[in-house]
Amino acid sequence: MTAHKRLRTKTYVLLALMVFAGAIGDVLLSKGVKQIGELHHWTLAGLCAFLFQVFTNGTVWLGVACLIGYFICYTLVLSWADFSYVLPASALVYVLVPLLARAVLNESVTPLRWAGVACIFVGVMFVGLTPPSTTQPRRDSTAEQA
Amino acid sequence: MRTALFVAIVVLSSTFGEIAVTHAMKIIGEVHTFTPRAILGVMGRAFRQGWMWTGFALMTAGFFAMVALLSWEDVSFVIPATAASYTVGALGAKFLLRETVNRARWIGVLMVSIGVALVWAGK
């Protein structure tokens, strides 16, 4: 595999992991907080009780773990790929979240939202036509570990 | 006036925060090994970079500005307005990070901005 193909492959893999982790994390967080229900008592005691329920909910923690995974993938891919390449690609989370929300949370998705999803998809395809990195790499991070 | 100011703070803080994080990761250099130990090592080096903490501080400021904005404006206005972050991000990447943003990438960025605005408008 050429260096160029290797770069594109690991970029796509990291971006895919990032997008799935971000979307699943968002949906799990939403599911977890919905399990707890709406905050009604806006007193200090009510707020503490709500936060206690949030931080002891397993679904919320799974969501947080996924979002940490999203952040790790995001920072790793930025070590070689352009920010102007990764940023639009991260918008694919907005494509996946309505799909997952419909499947997992039974949320309805409006036609306007689907139009937005299509725009994002086309936009990311355009960005995908460009090379992932257009700047000179500073140095190899693995050399630091040697 | 207050709304425009806070939208500007949200867009600029979060975008420049992400640009600072990108700069920190470029200083560390391209990651080639993806074992858990190697990833932990990279994240450790990342969090020893001042630019990483600058990025976090800016993104935190952007988050709180968004929360403040949401206290008086509808989310159906705020979120599409902040979709401008994608365009500002591309401009920041071109002029601050010296990335090449060609026509295809600009078209993609603008389509994504419009798409994000529509996704939130359609909520």
Interface residues (C-beta under 8 A of the other chain):
Chain A: I72 T75 L76 L78 S79 W80 D82 F83 S84 Y85 V86 L87 P88 A91 Y94 P98 V109 T110 P111 L112 R113 W114 A115 G116 V117 A118 C119 I120 F121 V122 G123 V124 M125 F126 V127 G128 L129 T130 T134 T135 P137 R138 R139 D140 S141 T142 A143 E144 Q145
Chain B: E18 I19 V21 T22 M25 K26 I27 I28 G29 E30 V31 H32 T33 F34 A38 I39 G41 V42 M43 R45 A46 Y86 G89 A90 G92 A93 K94 L97 R98 E99 T100 V101 N102 A104 R105 I107 G108 V109 L110 M111 V112 S113 I114 G115 V116 A117 L118 V119 W120 A121 G122 K123
